[in-house]
Amino acid sequence: MIETQKMPTLSIFYGILIQMFWNDHAPAHFHVRYAEYRAQIAIDTLEIVEGNLPARALALVQEWAKQHQNELMENWDLCLRNQSPKKIEPLP
């Protein structure tokens, strides 16, 4: 099981946690936790790379990620350098 403290939380909305690992593997992606669901979403395509989410949760995550794609890439770069990523505004 992945320990949450090793994965900084970037944003939380509607019970969805958006997180990134430090020094994670390519392709650039972020992790989503929602209830018992877990997924990795590619930053460039906003598609699921691994795991699964209910359709409505995925739609919310993709809507949010589309609005914050540049910030997600900046945070990906920070995490690759073992630096703390910045918080990102949640969906309203």
PyMOL Python script that loads the backbone (N, CA, C, O; Angstrom):
from pymol import cmd

cmd.read_pdbstr("""\
ATOM      1  N   MET A   1       0.836  -1.188   0.000  1.00  0.00           N
ATOM      2  CA  MET A   1       0.000   0.000   0.000  1.00  0.00           C
ATOM      3  C   MET A   1       0.880   1.250   0.000  1.00  0.00           C
ATOM      4  O   MET A   1       1.881   1.312   0.714  1.00  0.00           O
ATOM      5  N   ILE A   2       0.506   2.232  -0.793  1.00  0.00           N
ATOM      6  CA  ILE A   2       1.252   3.480  -0.893  1.00  0.00           C
ATOM      7  C   ILE A   2       0.932   4.339   0.319  1.00  0.00           C
ATOM      8  O   ILE A   2      -0.235   4.529   0.662  1.00  0.00           O
ATOM      9  N   GLU A   3       1.962   4.855   0.962  1.00  0.00           N
ATOM     10  CA  GLU A   3       1.765   5.724   2.112  1.00  0.00           C
ATOM     11  C   GLU A   3       1.504   7.144   1.633  1.00  0.00           C
ATOM     12  O   GLU A   3       2.275   7.690   0.844  1.00  0.00           O
ATOM     13  N   THR A   4       0.411   7.743   2.112  1.00  0.00           N
ATOM     14  CA  THR A   4       0.008   9.069   1.670  1.00  0.00           C
ATOM     15  C   THR A   4       1.067  10.116   1.961  1.00  0.00           C
ATOM     16  O   THR A   4       1.252  11.031   1.159  1.00  0.00           O
ATOM     17  N   GLN A   5       1.781  10.010   3.103  1.00  0.00           N
ATOM     18  CA  GLN A   5       2.759  11.041   3.437  1.00  0.00           C
ATOM     19  C   GLN A   5       3.929  11.066   2.463  1.00  0.00           C
ATOM     20  O   GLN A   5       4.652  12.062   2.419  1.00  0.00           O
ATOM     21  N   LYS A   6       4.142  10.027   1.691  1.00  0.00           N
ATOM     22  CA  LYS A   6       5.218  10.011   0.701  1.00  0.00           C
ATOM     23  C   LYS A   6       4.753  10.584  -0.634  1.00  0.00           C
ATOM     24  O   LYS A   6       5.526  10.653  -1.590  1.00  0.00           O
ATOM     25  N   MET A   7       3.509  10.985  -0.693  1.00  0.00           N
ATOM     26  CA  MET A   7       2.948  11.509  -1.925  1.00  0.00           C
ATOM     27  C   MET A   7       2.249  12.834  -1.600  1.00  0.00           C
ATOM     28  O   MET A   7       1.140  12.824  -1.067  1.00  0.00           O
ATOM     29  N   PRO A   8       2.877  13.969  -1.911  1.00  0.00           N
ATOM     30  CA  PRO A   8       2.244  15.249  -1.599  1.00  0.00           C
ATOM     31  C   PRO A   8       0.888  15.402  -2.280  1.00  0.00           C
ATOM     32  O   PRO A   8       0.722  15.043  -3.446  1.00  0.00           O
ATOM     33  N   THR A   9      -0.074  15.936  -1.540  1.00  0.00           N
ATOM     34  CA  THR A   9      -1.407  16.200  -2.074  1.00  0.00           C
ATOM     35  C   THR A   9      -1.410  17.592  -2.681  1.00  0.00           C
ATOM     36  O   THR A   9      -1.099  18.576  -2.010  1.00  0.00           O
ATOM     37  N   LEU A  10      -1.767  17.665  -3.963  1.00  0.00           N
ATOM     38  CA  LEU A  10      -1.781  18.932  -4.688  1.00  0.00           C
ATOM     39  C   LEU A  10      -3.120  19.641  -4.573  1.00  0.00           C
ATOM     40  O   LEU A  10      -3.183  20.869  -4.520  1.00  0.00           O
ATOM     41  N   SER A  11      -4.205  18.845  -4.534  1.00  0.00           N
ATOM     42  CA  SER A  11      -5.538  19.428  -4.514  1.00  0.00           C
ATOM     43  C   SER A  11      -6.535  18.381  -4.005  1.00  0.00           C
ATOM     44  O   SER A  11      -6.325  17.176  -4.146  1.00  0.00           O
ATOM     45  N   ILE A  12      -7.613  18.873  -3.417  1.00  0.00           N
ATOM     46  CA  ILE A  12      -8.700  18.000  -2.954  1.00  0.00           C
ATOM     47  C   ILE A  12     -10.017  18.663  -3.344  1.00  0.00           C
ATOM     48  O   ILE A  12     -10.233  19.840  -3.053  1.00  0.00           O
ATOM     49  N   PHE A  13     -10.895  17.911  -4.001  1.00  0.00           N
ATOM     50  CA  PHE A  13     -12.230  18.415  -4.335  1.00  0.00           C
ATOM     51  C   PHE A  13     -13.186  17.246  -4.509  1.00  0.00           C
ATOM     52  O   PHE A  13     -12.827  16.206  -5.063  1.00  0.00           O
ATOM     53  N   TYR A  14     -14.404  17.432  -4.027  1.00  0.00           N
ATOM     54  CA  TYR A  14     -15.455  16.416  -4.129  1.00  0.00           C
ATOM     55  C   TYR A  14     -14.992  15.032  -3.673  1.00  0.00           C
ATOM     56  O   TYR A  14     -15.396  14.020  -4.247  1.00  0.00           O
ATOM     57  N   GLY A  15     -14.158  14.988  -2.654  1.00  0.00           N
ATOM     58  CA  GLY A  15     -13.661  13.716  -2.139  1.00  0.00           C
ATOM     59  C   GLY A  15     -12.550  13.096  -2.972  1.00  0.00           C
ATOM     60  O   GLY A  15     -12.145  11.960  -2.725  1.00  0.00           O
ATOM     61  N   ILE A  16     -12.056  13.834  -3.955  1.00  0.00           N
ATOM     62  CA  ILE A  16     -10.987  13.364  -4.850  1.00  0.00           C
ATOM     63  C   ILE A  16      -9.671  13.984  -4.408  1.00  0.00           C
ATOM     64  O   ILE A  16      -9.573  15.202  -4.260  1.00  0.00           O
ATOM     65  N   LEU A  17      -8.657  13.147  -4.198  1.00  0.00           N
ATOM     66  CA  LEU A  17      -7.316  13.621  -3.848  1.00  0.00           C
ATOM     67  C   LEU A  17      -6.424  13.527  -5.069  1.00  0.00           C
ATOM     68  O   LEU A  17      -6.365  12.488  -5.727  1.00  0.00           O
ATOM     69  N   ILE A  18      -5.726  14.621  -5.372  1.00  0.00           N
ATOM     70  CA  ILE A  18      -4.760  14.656  -6.470  1.00  0.00           C
ATOM     71  C   ILE A  18      -3.379  14.705  -5.837  1.00  0.00           C
ATOM     72  O   ILE A  18      -3.092  15.593  -5.034  1.00  0.00           O
ATOM     73  N   GLN A  19      -2.516  13.749  -6.196  1.00  0.00           N
ATOM     74  CA  GLN A  19      -1.204  13.641  -5.573  1.00  0.00           C
ATOM     75  C   GLN A  19      -0.122  13.359  -6.615  1.00  0.00           C
ATOM     76  O   GLN A  19      -0.406  12.950  -7.741  1.00  0.00           O
ATOM     77  N   MET A  20       1.132  13.591  -6.203  1.00  0.00           N
ATOM     78  CA  MET A  20       2.297  13.247  -7.033  1.00  0.00           C
ATOM     79  C   MET A  20       3.365  12.642  -6.146  1.00  0.00           C
ATOM     80  O   MET A  20       3.508  13.006  -4.978  1.00  0.00           O
ATOM     81  N   PHE A  21       4.116  11.708  -6.720  1.00  0.00           N
ATOM     82  CA  PHE A  21       5.286  11.150  -6.054  1.00  0.00           C
ATOM     83  C   PHE A  21       6.488  12.034  -6.343  1.00  0.00           C
ATOM     84  O   PHE A  21       6.545  12.703  -7.375  1.00  0.00           O
ATOM     85  N   TRP A  22       7.443  12.032  -5.431  1.00  0.00           N
ATOM     86  CA  TRP A  22       8.734  12.627  -5.738  1.00  0.00           C
ATOM     87  C   TRP A  22       9.497  11.641  -6.600  1.00  0.00           C
ATOM     88  O   TRP A  22       9.447  10.433  -6.368  1.00  0.00           O
ATOM     89  N   ASN A  23      10.209  12.161  -7.603  1.00  0.00           N
ATOM     90  CA  ASN A  23      11.087  11.350  -8.439  1.00  0.00           C
ATOM     91  C   ASN A  23      10.373  10.141  -9.040  1.00  0.00           C
ATOM     92  O   ASN A  23      10.909   9.033  -9.032  1.00  0.00           O
ATOM     93  N   ASP A  24       9.169  10.354  -9.558  1.00  0.00           N
ATOM     94  CA  ASP A  24       8.341   9.274 -10.120  1.00  0.00           C
ATOM     95  C   ASP A  24       8.801   8.929 -11.534  1.00  0.00           C
ATOM     96  O   ASP A  24       9.600   9.648 -12.134  1.00  0.00           O
ATOM     97  N   HIS A  25       8.286   7.822 -12.054  1.00  0.00           N
ATOM     98  CA  HIS A  25       8.636   7.328 -13.384  1.00  0.00           C
ATOM     99  C   HIS A  25       7.854   8.062 -14.474  1.00  0.00           C
ATOM    100  O   HIS A  25       6.775   8.599 -14.225  1.00  0.00           O
ATOM    101  N   ALA A  26       8.412   8.076 -15.677  1.00  0.00           N
ATOM    102  CA  ALA A  26       7.722   8.644 -16.841  1.00  0.00           C
ATOM    103  C   ALA A  26       6.632   7.658 -17.282  1.00  0.00           C
ATOM    104  O   ALA A  26       6.720   6.471 -16.966  1.00  0.00           O
ATOM    105  N   PRO A  27       5.619   8.123 -17.996  1.00  0.00           N
ATOM    106  CA  PRO A  27       5.366   9.472 -18.466  1.00  0.00           C
ATOM    107  C   PRO A  27       4.885  10.371 -17.327  1.00  0.00           C
ATOM    108  O   PRO A  27       4.476   9.893 -16.269  1.00  0.00           O
ATOM    109  N   ALA A  28       4.944  11.690 -17.568  1.00  0.00           N
ATOM    110  CA  ALA A  28       4.485  12.663 -16.572  1.00  0.00           C
ATOM    111  C   ALA A  28       3.021  12.371 -16.234  1.00  0.00           C
ATOM    112  O   ALA A  28       2.167  12.298 -17.118  1.00  0.00           O
ATOM    113  N   HIS A  29       2.753  12.206 -14.945  1.00  0.00           N
ATOM    114  CA  HIS A  29       1.396  11.850 -14.528  1.00  0.00           C
ATOM    115  C   HIS A  29       1.144  12.296 -13.092  1.00  0.00           C
ATOM    116  O   HIS A  29       2.060  12.710 -12.381  1.00  0.00           O
ATOM    117  N   PHE A  30      -0.104  12.203 -12.687  1.00  0.00           N
ATOM    118  CA  PHE A  30      -0.459  12.444 -11.292  1.00  0.00           C
ATOM    119  C   PHE A  30      -1.345  11.299 -10.827  1.00  0.00           C
ATOM    120  O   PHE A  30      -1.920  10.571 -11.637  1.00  0.00           O
ATOM    121  N   HIS A  31      -1.446  11.152  -9.533  1.00  0.00           N
ATOM    122  CA  HIS A  31      -2.207  10.072  -8.922  1.00  0.00           C
ATOM    123  C   HIS A  31      -3.531  10.605  -8.402  1.00  0.00           C
ATOM    124  O   HIS A  31      -3.605  11.714  -7.874  1.00  0.00           O
ATOM    125  N   VAL A  32      -4.563   9.808  -8.557  1.00  0.00           N
ATOM    126  CA  VAL A  32      -5.893  10.175  -8.081  1.00  0.00           C
ATOM    127  C   VAL A  32      -6.362   9.106  -7.107  1.00  0.00           C
ATOM    128  O   VAL A  32      -6.261   7.908  -7.373  1.00  0.00           O
ATOM    129  N   ARG A  33      -6.878   9.567  -5.973  1.00  0.00           N
ATOM    130  CA  ARG A  33      -7.487   8.671  -4.994  1.00  0.00           C
ATOM    131  C   ARG A  33      -8.924   9.138  -4.796  1.00  0.00           C
ATOM    132  O   ARG A  33      -9.173  10.313  -4.523  1.00  0.00           O
ATOM    133  N   TYR A  34      -9.853   8.222  -4.933  1.00  0.00           N
ATOM    134  CA  TYR A  34     -11.267   8.545  -4.744  1.00  0.00           C
ATOM    135  C   TYR A  34     -11.946   7.313  -4.158  1.00  0.00           C
ATOM    136  O   TYR A  34     -12.097   6.295  -4.834  1.00  0.00           O
ATOM    137  N   ALA A  35     -12.355   7.414  -2.888  1.00  0.00           N
ATOM    138  CA  ALA A  35     -12.923   6.263  -2.175  1.00  0.00           C
ATOM    139  C   ALA A  35     -11.958   5.080  -2.320  1.00  0.00           C
ATOM    140  O   ALA A  35     -10.780   5.199  -1.985  1.00  0.00           O
ATOM    141  N   GLU A  36     -12.448   3.954  -2.812  1.00  0.00           N
ATOM    142  CA  GLU A  36     -11.570   2.780  -2.954  1.00  0.00           C
ATOM    143  C   GLU A  36     -10.840   2.748  -4.299  1.00  0.00           C
ATOM    144  O   GLU A  36     -10.101   1.802  -4.573  1.00  0.00           O
ATOM    145  N   TYR A  37     -11.035   3.754  -5.132  1.00  0.00           N
ATOM    146  CA  TYR A  37     -10.445   3.790  -6.466  1.00  0.00           C
ATOM    147  C   TYR A  37      -9.094   4.495  -6.466  1.00  0.00           C
ATOM    148  O   TYR A  37      -8.864   5.422  -5.689  1.00  0.00           O
ATOM    149  N   ARG A  38      -8.212   4.047  -7.340  1.00  0.00           N
ATOM    150  CA  ARG A  38      -6.892   4.641  -7.526  1.00  0.00           C
ATOM    151  C   ARG A  38      -6.609   4.672  -9.024  1.00  0.00           C
ATOM    152  O   ARG A  38      -6.944   3.733  -9.747  1.00  0.00           O
ATOM    153  N   ALA A  39      -5.993   5.753  -9.482  1.00  0.00           N
ATOM    154  CA  ALA A  39      -5.634   5.843 -10.901  1.00  0.00           C
ATOM    155  C   ALA A  39      -4.445   6.774 -11.070  1.00  0.00           C
ATOM    156  O   ALA A  39      -4.175   7.633 -10.231  1.00  0.00           O
ATOM    157  N   GLN A  40      -3.748   6.578 -12.174  1.00  0.00           N
ATOM    158  CA  GLN A  40      -2.691   7.489 -12.601  1.00  0.00           C
ATOM    159  C   GLN A  40      -3.160   8.109 -13.909  1.00  0.00           C
ATOM    160  O   GLN A  40      -3.599   7.404 -14.818  1.00  0.00           O
ATOM    161  N   ILE A  41      -3.065   9.433 -13.998  1.00  0.00           N
ATOM    162  CA  ILE A  41      -3.536  10.162 -15.174  1.00  0.00           C
ATOM    163  C   ILE A  41      -2.346  10.857 -15.836  1.00  0.00           C
ATOM    164  O   ILE A  41      -1.605  11.590 -15.180  1.00  0.00           O
ATOM    165  N   ALA A  42      -2.168  10.623 -17.138  1.00  0.00           N
ATOM    166  CA  ALA A  42      -1.091  11.289 -17.889  1.00  0.00           C
ATOM    167  C   ALA A  42      -1.403  12.774 -17.990  1.00  0.00           C
ATOM    168  O   ALA A  42      -2.533  13.155 -18.294  1.00  0.00           O
ATOM    169  N   ILE A  43      -0.410  13.607 -17.739  1.00  0.00           N
ATOM    170  CA  ILE A  43      -0.624  15.051 -17.775  1.00  0.00           C
ATOM    171  C   ILE A  43      -0.860  15.539 -19.202  1.00  0.00           C
ATOM    172  O   ILE A  43      -1.673  16.439 -19.411  1.00  0.00           O
ATOM    173  N   ASP A  44      -0.176  14.972 -20.178  1.00  0.00           N
ATOM    174  CA  ASP A  44      -0.320  15.473 -21.556  1.00  0.00           C
ATOM    175  C   ASP A  44      -1.647  15.077 -22.209  1.00  0.00           C
ATOM    176  O   ASP A  44      -2.238  15.882 -22.929  1.00  0.00           O
ATOM    177  N   THR A  45      -2.119  13.859 -21.971  1.00  0.00           N
ATOM    178  CA  THR A  45      -3.347  13.391 -22.630  1.00  0.00           C
ATOM    179  C   THR A  45      -4.569  13.414 -21.714  1.00  0.00           C
ATOM    180  O   THR A  45      -5.704  13.368 -22.188  1.00  0.00           O
ATOM    181  N   LEU A  46      -4.335  13.486 -20.402  1.00  0.00           N
ATOM    182  CA  LEU A  46      -5.389  13.420 -19.382  1.00  0.00           C
ATOM    183  C   LEU A  46      -6.159  12.104 -19.413  1.00  0.00           C
ATOM    184  O   LEU A  46      -7.312  12.036 -18.986  1.00  0.00           O
ATOM    185  N   GLU A  47      -5.516  11.072 -19.919  1.00  0.00           N
ATOM    186  CA  GLU A  47      -6.105   9.725 -19.949  1.00  0.00           C
ATOM    187  C   GLU A  47      -5.535   8.888 -18.811  1.00  0.00           C
ATOM    188  O   GLU A  47      -4.440   9.158 -18.316  1.00  0.00           O
ATOM    189  N   ILE A  48      -6.281   7.876 -18.404  1.00  0.00           N
ATOM    190  CA  ILE A  48      -5.823   6.960 -17.364  1.00  0.00           C
ATOM    191  C   ILE A  48      -4.679   6.114 -17.908  1.00  0.00           C
ATOM    192  O   ILE A  48      -4.796   5.488 -18.962  1.00  0.00           O
ATOM    193  N   VAL A  49      -3.565   6.106 -17.166  1.00  0.00           N
ATOM    194  CA  VAL A  49      -2.412   5.287 -17.536  1.00  0.00           C
ATOM    195  C   VAL A  49      -2.493   3.957 -16.789  1.00  0.00           C
ATOM    196  O   VAL A  49      -2.091   2.913 -17.304  1.00  0.00           O
ATOM    197  N   GLU A  50      -3.013   4.016 -15.585  1.00  0.00           N
ATOM    198  CA  GLU A  50      -3.111   2.817 -14.741  1.00  0.00           C
ATOM    199  C   GLU A  50      -4.246   3.014 -13.745  1.00  0.00           C
ATOM    200  O   GLU A  50      -4.501   4.132 -13.296  1.00  0.00           O
ATOM    201  N   GLY A  51      -4.925   1.922 -13.402  1.00  0.00           N
ATOM    202  CA  GLY A  51      -6.000   1.977 -12.419  1.00  0.00           C
ATOM    203  C   GLY A  51      -7.341   2.299 -13.053  1.00  0.00           C
ATOM    204  O   GLY A  51      -7.512   2.179 -14.266  1.00  0.00           O
ATOM    205  N   ASN A  52      -8.290   2.710 -12.223  1.00  0.00           N
ATOM    206  CA  ASN A  52      -9.599   3.078 -12.743  1.00  0.00           C
ATOM    207  C   ASN A  52     -10.334   4.012 -11.790  1.00  0.00           C
ATOM    208  O   ASN A  52     -10.032   4.081 -10.598  1.00  0.00           O
ATOM    209  N   LEU A  53     -11.296   4.719 -12.342  1.00  0.00           N
ATOM    210  CA  LEU A  53     -12.142   5.643 -11.603  1.00  0.00           C
ATOM    211  C   LEU A  53     -13.549   5.540 -12.155  1.00  0.00           C
ATOM    212  O   LEU A  53     -13.728   5.195 -13.323  1.00  0.00           O
ATOM    213  N   PRO A  54     -14.556   5.832 -11.336  1.00  0.00           N
ATOM    214  CA  PRO A  54     -15.912   5.914 -11.883  1.00  0.00           C
ATOM    215  C   PRO A  54     -15.959   7.030 -12.936  1.00  0.00           C
ATOM    216  O   PRO A  54     -15.198   7.994 -12.851  1.00  0.00           O
ATOM    217  N   ALA A  55     -16.835   6.903 -13.910  1.00  0.00           N
ATOM    218  CA  ALA A  55     -16.908   7.857 -15.026  1.00  0.00           C
ATOM    219  C   ALA A  55     -17.078   9.297 -14.550  1.00  0.00           C
ATOM    220  O   ALA A  55     -16.419  10.192 -15.078  1.00  0.00           O
ATOM    221  N   ARG A  56     -17.933   9.541 -13.581  1.00  0.00           N
ATOM    222  CA  ARG A  56     -18.165  10.923 -13.116  1.00  0.00           C
ATOM    223  C   ARG A  56     -16.912  11.493 -12.446  1.00  0.00           C
ATOM    224  O   ARG A  56     -16.562  12.649 -12.680  1.00  0.00           O
ATOM    225  N   ALA A  57     -16.239  10.700 -11.621  1.00  0.00           N
ATOM    226  CA  ALA A  57     -15.010  11.163 -10.974  1.00  0.00           C
ATOM    227  C   ALA A  57     -13.937  11.451 -12.020  1.00  0.00           C
ATOM    228  O   ALA A  57     -13.228  12.452 -11.919  1.00  0.00           O
ATOM    229  N   LEU A  58     -13.813  10.584 -13.022  1.00  0.00           N
ATOM    230  CA  LEU A  58     -12.831  10.797 -14.092  1.00  0.00           C
ATOM    231  C   LEU A  58     -13.135  12.089 -14.836  1.00  0.00           C
ATOM    232  O   LEU A  58     -12.219  12.853 -15.140  1.00  0.00           O
ATOM    233  N   ALA A  59     -14.395  12.345 -15.133  1.00  0.00           N
ATOM    234  CA  ALA A  59     -14.777  13.575 -15.837  1.00  0.00           C
ATOM    235  C   ALA A  59     -14.406  14.813 -15.014  1.00  0.00           C
ATOM    236  O   ALA A  59     -13.922  15.799 -15.568  1.00  0.00           O
ATOM    237  N   LEU A  60     -14.629  14.768 -13.702  1.00  0.00           N
ATOM    238  CA  LEU A  60     -14.266  15.888 -12.835  1.00  0.00           C
ATOM    239  C   LEU A  60     -12.751  16.097 -12.814  1.00  0.00           C
ATOM    240  O   LEU A  60     -12.266  17.225 -12.900  1.00  0.00           O
ATOM    241  N   VAL A  61     -12.016  14.996 -12.699  1.00  0.00           N
ATOM    242  CA  VAL A  61     -10.549  15.070 -12.674  1.00  0.00           C
ATOM    243  C   VAL A  61     -10.031  15.633 -13.993  1.00  0.00           C
ATOM    244  O   VAL A  61      -9.137  16.480 -13.993  1.00  0.00           O
ATOM    245  N   GLN A  62     -10.576  15.176 -15.108  1.00  0.00           N
ATOM    246  CA  GLN A  62     -10.115  15.664 -16.411  1.00  0.00           C
ATOM    247  C   GLN A  62     -10.459  17.137 -16.607  1.00  0.00           C
ATOM    248  O   GLN A  62      -9.662  17.888 -17.169  1.00  0.00           O
ATOM    249  N   GLU A  63     -11.632  17.555 -16.151  1.00  0.00           N
ATOM    250  CA  GLU A  63     -12.011  18.967 -16.238  1.00  0.00           C
ATOM    251  C   GLU A  63     -11.032  19.824 -15.429  1.00  0.00           C
ATOM    252  O   GLU A  63     -10.557  20.855 -15.904  1.00  0.00           O
ATOM    253  N   TRP A  64     -10.740  19.383 -14.204  1.00  0.00           N
ATOM    254  CA  TRP A  64      -9.807  20.098 -13.336  1.00  0.00           C
ATOM    255  C   TRP A  64      -8.405  20.131 -13.959  1.00  0.00           C
ATOM    256  O   TRP A  64      -7.765  21.180 -14.016  1.00  0.00           O
ATOM    257  N   ALA A  65      -7.943  18.971 -14.422  1.00  0.00           N
ATOM    258  CA  ALA A  65      -6.581  18.863 -14.962  1.00  0.00           C
ATOM    259  C   ALA A  65      -6.405  19.706 -16.220  1.00  0.00           C
ATOM    260  O   ALA A  65      -5.338  20.281 -16.436  1.00  0.00           O
ATOM    261  N   LYS A  66      -7.432  19.782 -17.042  1.00  0.00           N
ATOM    262  CA  LYS A  66      -7.344  20.597 -18.257  1.00  0.00           C
ATOM    263  C   LYS A  66      -7.115  22.059 -17.888  1.00  0.00           C
ATOM    264  O   LYS A  66      -6.365  22.763 -18.566  1.00  0.00           O
ATOM    265  N   GLN A  67      -7.757  22.515 -16.821  1.00  0.00           N
ATOM    266  CA  GLN A  67      -7.605  23.901 -16.364  1.00  0.00           C
ATOM    267  C   GLN A  67      -6.224  24.158 -15.757  1.00  0.00           C
ATOM    268  O   GLN A  67      -5.761  25.298 -15.717  1.00  0.00           O
ATOM    269  N   HIS A  68      -5.571  23.097 -15.287  1.00  0.00           N
ATOM    270  CA  HIS A  68      -4.320  23.251 -14.541  1.00  0.00           C
ATOM    271  C   HIS A  68      -3.154  22.464 -15.137  1.00  0.00           C
ATOM    272  O   HIS A  68      -2.214  22.117 -14.421  1.00  0.00           O
ATOM    273  N   GLN A  69      -3.206  22.182 -16.430  1.00  0.00           N
ATOM    274  CA  GLN A  69      -2.172  21.359 -17.065  1.00  0.00           C
ATOM    275  C   GLN A  69      -0.771  21.949 -16.911  1.00  0.00           C
ATOM    276  O   GLN A  69       0.182  21.221 -16.635  1.00  0.00           O
ATOM    277  N   ASN A  70      -0.646  23.253 -17.086  1.00  0.00           N
ATOM    278  CA  ASN A  70       0.680  23.885 -16.953  1.00  0.00           C
ATOM    279  C   ASN A  70       1.194  23.760 -15.530  1.00  0.00           C
ATOM    280  O   ASN A  70       2.370  23.464 -15.321  1.00  0.00           O
ATOM    281  N   GLU A  71       0.328  23.981 -14.549  1.00  0.00           N
ATOM    282  CA  GLU A  71       0.722  23.853 -13.146  1.00  0.00           C
ATOM    283  C   GLU A  71       1.115  22.415 -12.814  1.00  0.00           C
ATOM    284  O   GLU A  71       2.054  22.180 -12.054  1.00  0.00           O
ATOM    285  N   LEU A  72       0.389  21.456 -13.392  1.00  0.00           N
ATOM    286  CA  LEU A  72       0.716  20.048 -13.163  1.00  0.00           C
ATOM    287  C   LEU A  72       2.104  19.724 -13.709  1.00  0.00           C
ATOM    288  O   LEU A  72       2.872  19.011 -13.064  1.00  0.00           O
ATOM    289  N   MET A  73       2.432  20.248 -14.902  1.00  0.00           N
ATOM    290  CA  MET A  73       3.767  19.992 -15.471  1.00  0.00           C
ATOM    291  C   MET A  73       4.849  20.662 -14.626  1.00  0.00           C
ATOM    292  O   MET A  73       5.920  20.091 -14.422  1.00  0.00           O
ATOM    293  N   GLU A  74       4.574  21.869 -14.136  1.00  0.00           N
ATOM    294  CA  GLU A  74       5.538  22.538 -13.263  1.00  0.00           C
ATOM    295  C   GLU A  74       5.770  21.705 -12.001  1.00  0.00           C
ATOM    296  O   GLU A  74       6.906  21.551 -11.551  1.00  0.00           O
ATOM    297  N   ASN A  75       4.688  21.173 -11.435  1.00  0.00           N
ATOM    298  CA  ASN A  75       4.816  20.341 -10.242  1.00  0.00           C
ATOM    299  C   ASN A  75       5.537  19.037 -10.552  1.00  0.00           C
ATOM    300  O   ASN A  75       6.311  18.551  -9.727  1.00  0.00           O
ATOM    301  N   TRP A  76       5.299  18.465 -11.720  1.00  0.00           N
ATOM    302  CA  TRP A  76       6.005  17.246 -12.130  1.00  0.00           C
ATOM    303  C   TRP A  76       7.515  17.514 -12.135  1.00  0.00           C
ATOM    304  O   TRP A  76       8.302  16.718 -11.623  1.00  0.00           O
ATOM    305  N   ASP A  77       7.898  18.649 -12.722  1.00  0.00           N
ATOM    306  CA  ASP A  77       9.320  19.012 -12.773  1.00  0.00           C
ATOM    307  C   ASP A  77       9.890  19.210 -11.365  1.00  0.00           C
ATOM    308  O   ASP A  77      11.010  18.782 -11.085  1.00  0.00           O
ATOM    309  N   LEU A  78       9.130  19.851 -10.487  1.00  0.00           N
ATOM    310  CA  LEU A  78       9.582  20.032  -9.103  1.00  0.00           C
ATOM    311  C   LEU A  78       9.782  18.677  -8.424  1.00  0.00           C
ATOM    312  O   LEU A  78      10.794  18.453  -7.759  1.00  0.00           O
ATOM    313  N   CYS A  79       8.820  17.783  -8.593  1.00  0.00           N
ATOM    314  CA  CYS A  79       8.912  16.459  -7.958  1.00  0.00           C
ATOM    315  C   CYS A  79      10.099  15.663  -8.487  1.00  0.00           C
ATOM    316  O   CYS A  79      10.739  14.930  -7.733  1.00  0.00           O
ATOM    317  N   LEU A  80      10.396  15.802  -9.773  1.00  0.00           N
ATOM    318  CA  LEU A  80      11.565  15.107 -10.339  1.00  0.00           C
ATOM    319  C   LEU A  80      12.857  15.579  -9.689  1.00  0.00           C
ATOM    320  O   LEU A  80      13.832  14.832  -9.616  1.00  0.00           O
ATOM    321  N   ARG A  81      12.862  16.825  -9.216  1.00  0.00           N
ATOM    322  CA  ARG A  81      14.039  17.387  -8.550  1.00  0.00           C
ATOM    323  C   ARG A  81      13.931  17.259  -7.029  1.00  0.00           C
ATOM    324  O   ARG A  81      14.671  17.906  -6.287  1.00  0.00           O
ATOM    325  N   ASN A  82      12.996  16.414  -6.576  1.00  0.00           N
ATOM    326  CA  ASN A  82      12.768  16.182  -5.144  1.00  0.00           C
ATOM    327  C   ASN A  82      12.443  17.466  -4.386  1.00  0.00           C
ATOM    328  O   ASN A  82      12.798  17.618  -3.217  1.00  0.00           O
ATOM    329  N   GLN A  83      11.765  18.386  -5.069  1.00  0.00           N
ATOM    330  CA  GLN A  83      11.314  19.618  -4.434  1.00  0.00           C
ATOM    331  C   GLN A  83       9.813  19.534  -4.192  1.00  0.00           C
ATOM    332  O   GLN A  83       9.105  18.802  -4.885  1.00  0.00           O
ATOM    333  N   SER A  84       9.339  20.274  -3.222  1.00  0.00           N
ATOM    334  CA  SER A  84       7.912  20.240  -2.886  1.00  0.00           C
ATOM    335  C   SER A  84       7.083  20.887  -3.982  1.00  0.00           C
ATOM    336  O   SER A  84       7.365  22.008  -4.407  1.00  0.00           O
ATOM    337  N   PRO A  85       6.049  20.172  -4.441  1.00  0.00           N
ATOM    338  CA  PRO A  85       5.155  20.758  -5.449  1.00  0.00           C
ATOM    339  C   PRO A  85       4.252  21.806  -4.802  1.00  0.00           C
ATOM    340  O   PRO A  85       4.086  21.843  -3.583  1.00  0.00           O
ATOM    341  N   LYS A  86       3.682  22.644  -5.638  1.00  0.00           N
ATOM    342  CA  LYS A  86       2.787  23.701  -5.170  1.00  0.00           C
ATOM    343  C   LYS A  86       1.344  23.207  -5.164  1.00  0.00           C
ATOM    344  O   LYS A  86       0.955  22.386  -5.994  1.00  0.00           O
ATOM    345  N   LYS A  87       0.561  23.713  -4.225  1.00  0.00           N
ATOM    346  CA  LYS A  87      -0.871  23.396  -4.175  1.00  0.00           C
ATOM    347  C   LYS A  87      -1.550  23.981  -5.412  1.00  0.00           C
ATOM    348  O   LYS A  87      -1.114  25.003  -5.942  1.00  0.00           O
ATOM    349  N   ILE A  88      -2.607  23.333  -5.863  1.00  0.00           N
ATOM    350  CA  ILE A  88      -3.370  23.782  -7.019  1.00  0.00           C
ATOM    351  C   ILE A  88      -4.825  23.946  -6.583  1.00  0.00           C
ATOM    352  O   ILE A  88      -5.363  23.108  -5.859  1.00  0.00           O
ATOM    353  N   GLU A  89      -5.449  25.024  -7.027  1.00  0.00           N
ATOM    354  CA  GLU A  89      -6.839  25.309  -6.673  1.00  0.00           C
ATOM    355  C   GLU A  89      -7.745  24.132  -7.053  1.00  0.00           C
ATOM    356  O   GLU A  89      -7.577  23.535  -8.116  1.00  0.00           O
ATOM    357  N   PRO A  90      -8.699  23.804  -6.188  1.00  0.00           N
ATOM    358  CA  PRO A  90      -9.653  22.737  -6.514  1.00  0.00           C
ATOM    359  C   PRO A  90     -10.730  23.219  -7.485  1.00  0.00           C
ATOM    360  O   PRO A  90     -10.810  24.407  -7.794  1.00  0.00           O
ATOM    361  N   LEU A  91     -11.542  22.302  -7.955  1.00  0.00           N
ATOM    362  CA  LEU A  91     -12.715  22.694  -8.732  1.00  0.00           C
ATOM    363  C   LEU A  91     -13.662  23.429  -7.789  1.00  0.00           C
ATOM    364  O   LEU A  91     -13.784  23.059  -6.622  1.00  0.00           O
ATOM    365  N   PRO A  92     -14.329  24.460  -8.280  1.00  0.00           N
ATOM    366  CA  PRO A  92     -15.272  25.194  -7.401  1.00  0.00           C
ATOM    367  C   PRO A  92     -16.510  24.363  -7.099  1.00  0.00           C
ATOM    368  O   PRO A  92     -17.401  24.820  -6.382  1.00  0.00           O
TER     369      PRO A  92
END
""", "prot")
cmd.dss("prot")
cmd.show_as("cartoon", "prot")
cmd.util.cbc("prot")
cmd.orient("prot")
